[in-house]
Amino acid sequence: METVVSGIRSTGNLHLGNYYGAIQNFVKMQNEYNCYFFIADLHSLTTHPTPGNLHGAVKQVLVEYLACGIDPEKSTIYVQSDVPEVTELYLYLNMNAYMGELERATSFKDKVRANPDNVNAGLLTYPVLMAADIIIHKATKVPVGKDQEQHLEMARTFGNRFNRLYNHEYFPEPYAFSFGPSLVKIPGLDGKGKMGKSEGEGNAIFLADSPEAIRKKVMRAKTDSGPTTENQEKPQEIQNLFDLMNVVSAPETVAHFDNLYNTMAIRYGDLKKQLAEDMIVATQPMREKINDIANDAEYLRKVAKMGEEKARESASKTIREVREIIGFRKF
C-alpha cells in the first residue's frame, strides 16, 4: 500500500476551499492508501503566533479534520511538533541544502516581498522542513496544489541528494497526487483568486461559520451592475459565484440562474440568497460535528496521542536507518 502525506498549517479554521479542494478526497484516500495527515504547527512559527493562538488553532484543525470524516483508525492524524524525528531529519537535510536554491524558491521570494520585516531563516528553509515531513514516512504521493509543486520538486532534490551523498538508494521520490478525476478549485468571495485564510475574513466561508455569518459574507460578495447583452461572458467575480454554486447547489438551481443571467433577468441579490442557503445546508453536518467534537476533550487527547504514536513509529524507524547511513553509530 503506497503512502500518502499531506499537512495543513495551523492558522485557523478550515474553509470550503480546504474541504472541496482537498479534505473530501482525503476521506476517500484513507480507504486505499497508507495516509498521514498532519497539522503543521512548526511551519506556522514563521509568522510568530502567540502560544494561546497556536494551541487553539491546532485544536481547531484537529477537530475539523475529524468532523470532515478523516478516521483516526484508518489514517494517522498527528500534530507535527509531536514528532521530534521530523526536526532531526530537517537538520540533516539542511546540511545539504544550498542558499542559492532556497533563495530562488518562488514562495520565499513572494514572502520576502509581502513581509520584508520578517525574513527569518524558517521562511528560507521552509522547503527543507516540508521535505522532511514527506520523506520521513517515505511517501510517494503528496496531494498538493500548483503553488506547492516547486516545494515538492525540492523534496525530491533533497532526498535524491541524500541518496547520492551516502551512496544509498534510501528515500523514494514523492510526486504530486490528485485523487479522483480532477482537483476542485474553490474561488473566494472577493472576486479575485482562490478562497484562502490569508485573503481576509470576508473572502472565505469557514466550515464552522454560523448560518448568519455565511449569509452576511455571501451578501457582501463582489458583483457588477449586471449583464448588458444576452449570453455575454461572465466577468471573474460573477463566474466565481457560479463556480461556488456549482459545488454546493443542485444542477437545476445553477441552470436556473444561468438562464436568468443569459437573458439579462438576473438579480444578484436572489442569486446570493440562494447560494448562501445552499452553503448553509452543505456545511450543516460538519458544523454540528465540529461543535460536538470540540467539547469532547478526552476524545481529542486520545486521537492526538494515537496519531503521535503511529507517526513516531514510522518516523523513528526512518531516523534510526538514516543515522546508520550517515555514520552515527553507538560504540
C-alpha positions as CSV (number, residue, x, y, z in Angstrom):
1,M,0.0,0.0,0.0
2,E,1.5,3.3,-1.1
3,T,2.0,6.1,1.4
4,V,0.3,9.5,1.1
5,V,1.4,12.5,3.2
6,S,-0.4,15.9,3.5
7,G,-0.3,18.7,6.0
8,I,-2.2,21.8,6.7
9,R,-0.8,24.8,8.6
10,S,-2.4,25.5,11.9
11,T,-3.5,29.0,11.1
12,G,-7.2,28.9,11.9
13,N,-10.5,27.4,10.7
14,L,-10.8,25.2,7.6
15,H,-12.9,26.7,4.8
16,L,-14.8,25.4,1.8
17,G,-11.7,25.5,-0.4
18,N,-9.9,23.2,2.1
19,Y,-12.8,20.8,2.1
20,Y,-13.8,20.6,-1.5
21,G,-10.3,21.1,-2.8
22,A,-8.6,18.5,-0.6
23,I,-10.2,17.0,2.5
24,Q,-13.1,15.5,0.7
25,N,-10.6,13.5,-1.3
26,F,-8.6,12.7,1.9
27,V,-11.7,10.9,3.2
28,K,-11.8,8.7,0.2
29,M,-8.0,8.1,0.1
30,Q,-7.8,6.7,3.5
31,N,-9.6,3.6,2.3
32,E,-7.0,2.8,-0.3
33,Y,-3.7,4.3,0.9
34,N,-1.5,4.4,4.0
35,C,-2.3,8.1,4.9
36,Y,-0.5,10.5,7.2
37,F,-2.4,13.8,7.7
38,F,-0.6,16.2,10.0
39,I,-1.2,19.6,11.4
40,A,1.8,21.8,10.5
41,D,2.3,23.8,13.7
42,L,6.1,24.1,13.2
43,H,5.6,25.7,9.8
44,S,3.2,28.3,11.4
45,L,6.0,29.6,13.7
46,T,7.4,31.6,10.8
47,T,4.6,34.1,11.5
48,H,5.2,34.1,15.3
49,P,1.7,33.2,16.7
50,T,1.1,33.6,20.4
51,P,1.1,30.4,22.5
52,G,-2.6,30.7,23.1
53,N,-3.4,31.3,19.4
54,L,-1.1,28.4,18.3
55,H,-2.7,25.9,20.7
56,G,-6.3,27.0,19.8
57,A,-5.5,26.8,16.0
58,V,-4.0,23.3,16.3
59,K,-7.1,22.1,18.2
60,Q,-9.4,23.6,15.7
61,V,-7.8,21.9,12.7
62,L,-7.8,18.6,14.6
63,V,-11.5,19.0,15.4
64,E,-12.4,19.9,11.8
65,Y,-10.3,17.1,10.3
66,L,-12.4,14.7,12.4
67,A,-15.6,16.4,11.7
68,C,-15.0,16.2,7.9
69,G,-14.7,12.4,8.1
70,I,-11.0,11.7,8.5
71,D,-10.9,8.5,10.6
72,P,-8.1,8.1,13.1
73,E,-8.5,4.3,12.9
74,K,-7.8,4.4,9.1
75,S,-5.4,7.4,8.8
76,T,-2.6,8.7,11.0
77,I,-3.7,12.2,12.1
78,Y,-0.9,13.9,14.1
79,V,0.5,17.2,15.3
80,Q,3.8,17.9,13.6
81,S,5.6,19.1,16.8
82,D,4.6,15.8,18.5
83,V,7.1,14.0,16.2
84,P,10.6,15.3,17.0
85,E,12.1,13.0,14.5
86,V,10.9,15.4,11.8
87,T,13.1,18.2,13.1
88,E,16.1,15.8,13.3
89,L,15.7,14.9,9.6
90,Y,15.1,18.6,8.9
91,L,18.6,19.3,10.4
92,Y,20.3,16.5,8.3
93,L,18.6,17.7,5.1
94,N,19.6,21.3,5.9
95,M,23.3,20.3,5.8
96,N,22.9,19.5,2.1
97,A,20.5,22.3,1.1
98,Y,22.2,25.3,-0.5
99,M,21.5,29.0,-0.1
100,G,21.1,29.7,-3.8
101,E,18.4,27.1,-4.4
102,L,16.5,28.1,-1.3
103,E,16.6,31.8,-2.2
104,R,15.3,31.1,-5.7
105,A,12.2,29.4,-4.3
106,T,9.2,31.3,-5.6
107,S,7.3,31.1,-2.3
108,F,10.3,32.6,-0.4
109,K,10.6,35.5,-2.8
110,D,6.9,36.1,-2.5
111,K,7.1,36.1,1.3
112,V,10.0,38.5,1.3
113,R,8.1,40.9,-0.9
114,A,5.0,40.7,1.2
115,N,6.7,40.8,4.6
116,P,10.2,42.5,4.3
117,D,10.5,42.9,8.0
118,N,10.0,39.2,8.8
119,V,12.6,37.4,6.6
120,N,13.5,34.7,9.0
121,A,15.6,31.5,8.5
122,G,12.4,29.4,8.9
123,L,11.0,31.0,5.7
124,L,14.2,30.3,3.9
125,T,14.3,26.7,4.9
126,Y,10.6,26.1,4.7
127,P,11.0,23.7,1.7
128,V,13.5,21.6,3.7
129,L,11.1,21.2,6.6
130,M,8.4,20.3,4.1
131,A,10.7,17.7,2.5
132,A,11.4,16.2,6.0
133,D,7.6,16.0,6.6
134,I,7.2,14.0,3.4
135,I,10.2,11.7,3.2
136,I,10.2,10.8,6.9
137,H,7.4,8.4,6.1
138,K,8.9,7.5,2.7
139,A,5.8,8.9,1.0
140,T,5.4,8.6,-2.8
141,K,2.2,10.5,-3.2
142,V,1.6,14.1,-2.0
143,P,-1.7,15.9,-2.6
144,V,-0.6,19.5,-3.4
145,G,-1.8,22.4,-5.4
146,K,0.1,24.2,-8.1
147,D,1.6,26.7,-5.6
148,Q,3.3,23.8,-3.8
149,E,4.7,21.9,-6.8
150,Q,8.1,23.6,-6.6
151,H,8.4,22.6,-2.9
152,L,7.7,19.0,-3.9
153,E,10.3,19.2,-6.6
154,M,12.8,20.4,-4.0
155,A,11.8,17.5,-1.7
156,R,12.8,15.1,-4.5
157,T,16.0,17.0,-4.9
158,F,16.9,16.8,-1.2
159,G,16.0,13.1,-1.0
160,N,18.0,12.2,-4.1
161,R,20.9,14.3,-2.9
162,F,21.0,12.3,0.3
163,N,20.9,9.1,-1.6
164,R,23.8,10.2,-3.8
165,L,25.9,11.6,-1.0
166,Y,25.7,8.4,1.0
167,N,25.6,6.1,-2.0
168,H,22.4,4.5,-0.7
169,E,19.0,4.4,-2.5
170,Y,17.1,5.1,0.6
171,F,14.4,7.8,0.0
172,P,11.9,7.2,-2.8
173,E,10.8,10.1,-4.9
174,P,7.5,11.7,-3.9
175,Y,5.1,13.0,-6.6
176,A,2.0,15.2,-6.8
177,F,-1.1,13.2,-6.4
178,S,-4.6,14.1,-7.5
179,F,-7.1,11.6,-6.2
180,G,-10.1,11.4,-8.4
181,P,-10.8,12.9,-11.8
182,S,-9.7,16.5,-11.1
183,L,-9.0,18.9,-8.3
184,V,-11.8,21.3,-7.4
185,K,-10.8,24.9,-7.2
186,I,-12.9,27.0,-4.9
187,P,-12.8,30.7,-5.6
188,G,-13.1,33.3,-2.9
189,L,-15.8,35.9,-2.3
190,D,-13.6,38.9,-3.1
191,G,-13.9,38.4,-6.9
192,K,-10.2,37.6,-7.4
193,G,-8.4,34.4,-6.7
194,K,-9.0,31.2,-4.7
195,M,-10.6,31.0,-1.3
196,G,-8.0,31.4,1.4
197,K,-7.5,32.2,5.1
198,S,-4.8,34.8,4.3
199,E,-7.0,36.8,1.9
200,G,-9.2,38.4,4.6
201,E,-12.1,37.3,6.8
202,G,-14.7,38.0,4.2
203,N,-13.1,36.0,1.4
204,A,-13.7,32.5,2.9
205,I,-16.6,30.5,4.1
206,F,-15.4,28.5,7.1
207,L,-16.8,25.1,7.9
208,A,-17.6,26.3,11.5
209,D,-19.3,29.6,10.3
210,S,-22.8,30.1,11.6
211,P,-25.7,30.4,9.1
212,E,-25.9,34.1,10.0
213,A,-22.1,34.6,9.2
214,I,-22.5,32.7,5.9
215,R,-25.4,34.9,4.8
216,K,-23.6,38.1,5.7
217,K,-20.4,37.1,3.9
218,V,-22.2,35.9,0.7
219,M,-24.4,39.0,0.5
220,R,-21.2,41.2,0.6
221,A,-19.6,39.2,-2.2
222,K,-18.4,41.4,-5.1
223,T,-20.6,41.7,-8.1
224,D,-21.1,44.1,-11.1
225,S,-24.0,46.1,-12.4
226,G,-25.3,43.1,-14.4
227,P,-25.2,41.9,-18.0
228,T,-25.7,44.4,-20.8
229,T,-26.2,41.9,-23.6
230,E,-27.7,38.4,-23.8
231,N,-25.4,35.4,-23.4
232,Q,-22.4,37.6,-22.6
233,E,-19.3,36.2,-20.9
234,K,-19.4,36.4,-17.1
235,P,-16.8,38.6,-15.5
236,Q,-14.5,37.0,-12.9
237,E,-16.4,38.0,-9.8
238,I,-19.7,36.7,-11.3
239,Q,-18.2,33.5,-12.6
240,N,-16.8,32.9,-9.1
241,L,-20.3,32.9,-7.6
242,F,-21.5,30.5,-10.3
243,D,-18.4,28.3,-9.6
244,L,-19.3,28.2,-5.9
245,M,-22.9,27.4,-6.8
246,N,-21.7,24.5,-9.0
247,V,-20.2,23.0,-5.9
248,V,-22.9,23.4,-3.3
249,S,-26.2,23.8,-5.3
250,A,-28.3,21.4,-7.3
251,P,-27.7,21.4,-11.1
252,E,-31.2,22.7,-11.8
253,T,-30.5,25.6,-9.5
254,V,-27.4,26.5,-11.3
255,A,-29.2,26.2,-14.7
256,H,-32.0,28.4,-13.5
257,F,-29.7,31.3,-12.5
258,D,-27.5,30.8,-15.6
259,N,-30.6,31.2,-17.7
260,L,-31.5,34.4,-15.9
261,Y,-28.0,35.8,-16.5
262,N,-28.1,34.9,-20.2
263,T,-31.5,36.6,-20.6
264,M,-30.4,39.7,-18.6
265,A,-33.0,38.9,-16.0
266,I,-30.6,38.1,-13.2
267,R,-31.0,39.7,-9.7
268,Y,-27.8,39.2,-7.9
269,G,-29.5,39.5,-4.5
270,D,-31.6,36.5,-5.3
271,L,-28.5,34.6,-6.5
272,K,-26.6,35.4,-3.3
273,K,-29.5,34.4,-1.1
274,Q,-29.8,31.0,-2.8
275,L,-26.1,30.5,-2.7
276,A,-25.9,31.3,1.0
277,E,-28.7,28.9,1.8
278,D,-27.1,26.1,-0.2
279,M,-23.8,26.7,1.6
280,I,-25.6,26.5,4.9
281,V,-27.1,23.1,4.0
282,A,-23.8,21.8,2.7
283,T,-21.9,22.7,5.8
284,Q,-24.5,21.8,8.4
285,P,-23.4,18.2,9.0
286,M,-19.8,19.3,9.6
287,R,-20.8,22.3,11.7
288,E,-22.8,20.1,14.0
289,K,-19.9,17.6,14.4
290,I,-17.4,20.4,15.0
291,N,-19.4,21.6,17.9
292,D,-19.8,18.1,19.4
293,I,-16.1,17.1,18.9
294,A,-14.7,20.4,20.2
295,N,-16.4,19.8,23.5
296,D,-15.0,16.2,23.9
297,A,-11.6,16.9,25.3
298,E,-10.9,13.3,26.3
299,Y,-11.6,12.1,22.7
300,L,-9.3,14.8,21.2
301,R,-6.5,13.8,23.6
302,K,-7.0,10.1,22.6
303,V,-6.8,10.9,18.9
304,A,-3.8,13.1,19.2
305,K,-1.9,10.5,21.3
306,M,-2.8,7.7,19.0
307,G,-1.6,9.8,16.0
308,E,1.6,10.7,17.7
309,E,2.4,7.1,18.5
310,K,1.7,5.9,14.9
311,A,3.6,8.7,13.3
312,R,6.6,8.3,15.6
313,E,6.7,4.6,14.9
314,S,7.2,5.3,11.2
315,A,9.5,8.3,11.8
316,S,11.7,6.7,14.4
317,K,12.4,3.8,12.0
318,T,13.5,6.2,9.3
319,I,15.7,8.2,11.7
320,R,17.4,5.1,13.0
321,E,18.2,4.0,9.5
322,V,19.3,7.5,8.4
323,R,21.6,7.8,11.4
324,E,23.1,4.5,10.5
325,I,23.6,5.5,6.8
326,I,25.2,8.8,7.8
327,G,27.6,7.1,10.2
328,F,26.2,7.9,13.7
329,R,26.9,4.7,15.5
330,K,27.0,3.9,19.1
331,F,30.2,2.5,20.5
